[in-house]
Amino acid sequence: MSILQHAKKVIDIEIAGLTQISNQLDDHFEQAIQAILKTQGRTIICGMGKSGIIGKKIAASFASTGTPSFFMHPGEAFHGDLGMVQPEDVFIAISNSGETEEVLKLLPFLRDNGNYVIAITGKPKSTLATAAHCHLNIAVPQEACPYQLAPTSSTTATLVMGDALTITLMELRDFQPENFARFHPGGSLGRRLLSKVRDDMATDSQPIVRMSSELPEIINVISHGCLGLAVVVDDANKVKGIVTDGDLRRSMQKYGQDAFSVCAKSIYSENPVCISPDASVGKAYELMESKRISALLVLEDDELVGVLKK
């Protein structure tokens, strides 16, 4: 069997596993969703080993899409972290076998504490599955591992079940891009929706030239500013237009050797696209995309206060 055949076999086996867990979905999934939606507490996710690694991803996905959540290691839970579990919290316990000792040891506390427990296992008749309020079945026909030892198809199934929970909750909560951005201020979406133009605009070494500035000075300003343009202002510092790299090329074609004595007032483009510093970065990007430009002048009272570069 070739290398590619090995890879395709693994993928095909895992696809078959996902098909099976889709067919196994029942009203327990709806019960789990309703329990998480109704709770005034958090959703705590717990798992050991590979299940724990997948659990951390599910908890992170929940937290970033409107479902307050965190991961709890079962070993740490049994040695004090259970103090973080409140009665109103929903507890999701992950164990493919449903018999993971470290997870099962938590059940008496959770029962006494009044927590709603959701089990994710591949064994519907296991101790964990039968002890939980509802059970999400992630049983797969086989692992992709040829010796059926390394968790592969089962961990993929667990991850996808977590994604199904995450997106279903997200849609039922009517979670919007604006909400997502609030939890991801460092990402591109957060930057677009939450940041103001004044937060991102370039303000140092403004590329300003006068109406009387000649080509060598304009070229120097454009090169020094690294924004691909020079802003032309009048004697009152009011913006009159811009000179771009394209304007420079056209002036060279038009005036030839005399271009170096041509002033900005003879070659600048009027009515440059501008924006307020209080506009959102998202609005600024939409404007740049619609106008097919890569920079915006940021003006206050017709005076340049910055340049926003795409």
Steps between C-alpha positions, in 0.01 A plus 500: 500500500638841404537796734200673346292184527581478871391862546177455302415188697528693828282780368239259364482315833451826689235620255312175559520567873354847459218364287413257775491759780275716281260208463515434876384849598178483704294703745787487752677760287196726527489443877866598528445817300196601706685439827790722392266771370293507819781503752599822675840348568796391290558188294796309640673243281709219642702220345819303544782452250400547135141561608627783716685657211183494289306629801726804523423585139125461555514721810692766306246486215212534745657795679568691178149452361282609790493197732700570820724199539830370630693172506566313821759224528347206688812444709515864609122494554533218752769692686323830555380643169150366565465809717449694175194295408173670592165314516366691198794395279455240226773236504608324180707188568692347208623140497493278194482185714268658754709332768784749555566476874605862549172619346276246677640606839338842448146366459409477872592867550313612188192304607509648850569849362195486273685545171348401168742248348543438129710196406683469170607138453519226243333250732129570567488233773814616680506624859537864396231486232241343728579730793463822297178691440554464125750321280653604168610190313831532314541128427686441171537181296878494544803707581724599211789347694558151348544352849191678639716653771563868423187717531436635150148460365361529853680827577391641164142400583528669840633818344220508243237436767643798685478709185137392453423617853692824451337606173151392605529708818647787302208506257233459767653791692497707178871561553614763246840599356494804729473271802782282368718807453456601865663175607771523231624860515845390383372328185432655163123494554532665840725763355255577221189518716630644826795722409459858390696649214690718747627182671661365181591803287860600439575836659879522494685684221188616321564500121407867450609720209403852396337606177837646396704187584694368202541140388827417685346611832178306426694184419700538821184544709329199340807282554549613859132454591483143361130549425516532122368856498559862593224725633478844342394783734452873453646778713226446760593128526170399342520186289463570127591161354764228475789401279537125452762283336272491197489880485881504501519256208244695301683828560826343378324382185336838443787739580805285432823661629306808609303294751750572777407868497124435503315597820247295694217732397549384138483126562297429816167317501210689650227368730695216667297244692495596868358374825445616857732375775191390695377262228549127552789325334245264344322791330836635382597164348163472325554848355849409378371180344211675325729773364780251423760702687753400764512813719259755646567853615372561852374856537368723773373843387660441159843457662704181480531313829611164365501246219341154524682239292333173399 
